[in-house]
C-alpha cells in the first residue's frame, strides 16, 4: 500500500469512528424513547405528547439508519483501499478527484458519473 492509500485508510477510519459514535448515540436515543414509552401507560393516539414521541422515535431511527448506511459505505471504501481500487471511478476507471473524495470519502464515481 502506498502513502496515498495509507492516508486514505486513515481518513476513512477516522470518519468511520465518528459515524459509529453517531450511530450508537442515535440507537441509544431510540432505545430510550422506546423504553420511556414502554414504562408509560399513555395512549399515543389520544395523548397530546404521543405524536411527538412517535415523531422523535422515527427521527432518531432515521438518523441511525443513515449512520448505518454511511458506515457500510465507509467499510466498502476501506475494502477498496485494500484492493487498490479506492479513488477510481467504477463507471469510467478514471481517478476520482481528491476534492470529491474529501467531501465524500466513500465515493465510488467521479463527479461526471455521479450525476
N, C-alpha and C positions, 0 to 999 in steps of 0.2 A: 504494500500500500504506500503510495507516495505522500508527500507532505500535504497536498491538497486533499487527499482522501482522509488523512488523519484529522485535518482541520474540519472537514465536513462532518465526520463522525462525531467529533467533539461537540460541534454546534448542534447537531441533531440530538445527541444525548442530553445536552443542557435543555433544549426545548422539550424533549420527552419528559424530563424530570418535572418541568413546570406544568405540562399537560397532565401528567399523572397526579400531581398535587391538586390541580383544579378538578380533575375527575373525582378524586377521593373526597374533596370538600363538597362537591355537588351531591354525590351519593350520600354523604353524611346528612346533608340538608334534607334530601328526600326521605331518608330513613327517619329523621327527626320529625318531619311533618306527618309521616305515616304513623309513627309511634304516638305522637300527640293526638292524632285523630282517633286512634285505637283506644286510647285511655279516656276519651271524651264520649259522652253519651249524646253529643249534638247530632241533630238531624240536618245533614248538609242541605237538603232540599228546602227546609224551612228556616234554617239558621242564617241570619244575615252574614255571618262570618264564614259560613260553609263554602260559598262560591269563592271567596278569597283564598281559603285553604286549598281548595281543589286547584285553583289557578296557580298558586305558589308551588304546589307539588308538580304540576305539569311543566311549569317554567324550569324548576330545578332539574326535573327529569330530562327535559330537552337539552339543557346545558350540559348535563352529564353525558347524554348521548353524543352531543357534538364533541366533547372532550375525548370520548372513547373512539369516535371515528378519526379524530386527528391523531390519537395515539397509534391506531392501526396504520395510518398513512406514514407516520414517522418510523415505525418499526419496519415497514416495507422499504422506506428510504435507506435505513441502515443496512438492510439486506442488499440493496443496490450498491451501496458503498462497498460492501464486502465482495460483491460480484464484479466490481469495476465498471458498473453501468450508471452510477449516480451522476446526475448532471447532464445526461444525454437524453434528448427528446425521443420518446418512444414512437413518435409518428414519423419523424424525418431523419433521426440519427445524428442531428447536429447538436452541438453543445447548447445547453440552456444557459442564458445569460446569468452572470453572477448576481446581478441586481434582482432578478426574478427569484433565484434560489435564496437570496437574503430575505425577500418578502414572503416567499412560500417555500420553505426548505424541503418540503416533500413533493414539490412539483415534478411531474413526470413528462410534461410537454413544454416546449418553448412557447413564447407569447403568441406567435402566429398560429400554432396548432391548439392552443388552449381556448381559442375563441369558439 
